[in-house]
Amino acid sequence: MLAIARMDNSDADGQAAPRHVPVMLAEVMEHLAPQPGELHVDATFGAGGYARAILQVPDVRLFAVDRDPNAIAAGQMLAAEYPERLTLLPGRFSEMEALLARHGVEAVDGVVMDLGVSSMQLDEAARGFSFLRDGPLDMRMEAEGLSAAEVLNTFREEDIAAILKSYGEERRARPLARAIVRRRKEKPFVTTFDLVGVVEQVLGAPRPGKKHPATRTFQALRIFVNRELEEVARGLLAAERLLRPGGRLVVVSFHSLEDRIVKQFFKARTGRGQTASRRLPHEPEPVPPSFVDLAPGGVAPSAEEVADNPRARSARLRAGRRSDAPAQAALPQLPSVVPGGKSRWGGKGRDGKVAPATRKRGRRKP
Ligand SMILES: C[S@@+](CC[C@H](N)C(=O)[O-])C[C@H]1O[C@@H](n2cnc3c(N)ncnc32)[C@H](O)[C@@H]1O
């Protein structure tokens, strides 16, 4: 089976991981449960690891989305194996309804989202995703928008600090941003190793058995450049609208920022936290749950899988089955990026016109 290593800079620690091993494949298939004759969406095709497994089920029709043109190009061989059953759709999963509408599809039985970057993207130095490989400091999944180098070379120090704090949860965001601005005055950032050098000056050299000090910085820039969190929030809403009653949504996330969004989404959509008895007379009726939780608390990879593929260790699977209630409109909370390197969830995020509710200080993290 063709598969893919679930790799993410947030977890890449220099260990040589096997290539092409899809993360939590058995658990994904168990929760997605594709049945003969059904119609499914693989919203993050990557190297086609999940897609190939889904296509093993007879008569399943699969639409596979990926925003990376290289992933779509590499998938043509698989598409040729299943000419009647697999359609590759270049584009973002936040736009999956429009992508499917072009093929006359308005409702589906399953959507799977495997968030983050693929091993193909990480392994190719020219993409600039990996702090372990020297290449242009790019990090764009599509060839459009600002590259990571342009962000570092042109943004204000306080905005760089905010990005590192909010999207990398980097505690030393401010000194790092200061060092970045100091360095770019001497020589603009061009390569991944330019950035690794500055991070190591501020945070120290990598230590055996510890995460690489550039992990959080690379994660933050990648999320910012690709607007990844807004994509996740909008992708979940698109899936909710597309799924017919009984349809399954399965999401595998890889770091806490993604997982928090997915967790909040399922919490709101399954009606957890809404109890009729606590409702005051002037409060609106509770919204009928649009999902039934299929994996309460989320599912982690097995110890065996983590032993075989250490990069799977941060994966979390969450899943729900669509009810017949209408889809809801509210976006999950996104972290707001506050200049100066502070981070908070809620408020207006800089990478979108999203204005989710603000959290009160001192409340537990969702
Ligand atoms: C972890 S890989 C998926 C691996 C895949 N499950 C497999 O088994 O081969 C994530 C893929 O999602 C794609 N991706 C990330 N964000 C996306 C988005 N917003 N829309 C569409 N594709 C996206 C990336 O380009 C990457 O190829």
The ligand as an SDF file (V2000), in Angstrom:
LIG
                    3D

 27 29  0  0  0  0  0  0  0  0999 V2000
   -0.6020   15.0400    6.3300 C   0  0  0  0  0  0  0  0  0  0  0  0
   -0.7720   15.2150    4.6180 S   0  0  0  0  0  0  0  0  0  0  0  0
   -2.0210   14.0790    4.2070 C   0  0  0  0  0  0  0  0  0  0  0  0
   -1.5130   12.6850    4.0210 C   0  0  0  0  0  0  0  0  0  0  0  0
   -2.5620   11.7150    3.5230 C   0  0  0  0  0  0  0  0  0  0  0  0
   -3.5770   11.4450    4.5030 N   0  0  0  0  0  0  0  0  0  0  0  0
   -1.9500   10.4070    3.1060 C   0  0  0  0  0  0  0  0  0  0  0  0
   -2.2810    9.3760    3.7180 O   0  0  0  0  0  0  0  0  0  0  0  0
   -1.1530   10.3570    2.1730 O   0  0  0  0  0  0  0  0  0  0  0  0
   -1.6140   16.7370    4.4940 C   0  0  0  0  0  0  0  0  0  0  0  0
   -1.9110   17.1950    3.0790 C   0  0  0  0  0  0  0  0  0  0  0  0
   -2.9500   18.1460    3.1690 O   0  0  0  0  0  0  0  0  0  0  0  0
   -2.7050   19.1980    2.2850 C   0  0  0  0  0  0  0  0  0  0  0  0
   -3.3820   20.3670    2.8330 N   0  0  0  0  0  0  0  0  0  0  0  0
   -3.0690   21.0720    3.9210 C   0  0  0  0  0  0  0  0  0  0  0  0
   -3.9370   22.0620    4.1150 N   0  0  0  0  0  0  0  0  0  0  0  0
   -4.8540   21.9720    3.1110 C   0  0  0  0  0  0  0  0  0  0  0  0
   -6.0210   22.7270    2.7610 C   0  0  0  0  0  0  0  0  0  0  0  0
   -6.4050   23.7690    3.4940 N   0  0  0  0  0  0  0  0  0  0  0  0
   -6.7180   22.3520    1.6760 N   0  0  0  0  0  0  0  0  0  0  0  0
   -6.3270   21.2750    0.9350 C   0  0  0  0  0  0  0  0  0  0  0  0
   -5.2150   20.5480    1.2080 N   0  0  0  0  0  0  0  0  0  0  0  0
   -4.4990   20.8900    2.2870 C   0  0  0  0  0  0  0  0  0  0  0  0
   -1.2100   19.3360    2.2390 C   0  0  0  0  0  0  0  0  0  0  0  0
   -0.8090   19.9380    1.0320 O   0  0  0  0  0  0  0  0  0  0  0  0
   -0.7690   17.8860    2.3690 C   0  0  0  0  0  0  0  0  0  0  0  0
   -0.5570   17.3120    1.1130 O   0  0  0  0  0  0  0  0  0  0  0  0
  1  2  1  0
  2  3  1  0
  2 10  1  0
  3  4  1  0
  4  5  1  0
  5  6  1  0
  5  7  1  0
  7  8  2  0
  7  9  1  0
 10 11  1  0
 11 12  1  0
 11 26  1  0
 12 13  1  0
 13 14  1  0
 13 24  1  0
 14 15  1  0
 14 23  1  0
 15 16  2  0
 16 17  1  0
 17 18  1  0
 17 23  2  0
 18 19  1  0
 18 20  2  0
 20 21  1  0
 21 22  2  0
 22 23  1  0
 24 25  1  0
 24 26  1  0
 26 27  1  0
M  CHG  2   2   1   9  -1
M  END
$$$$
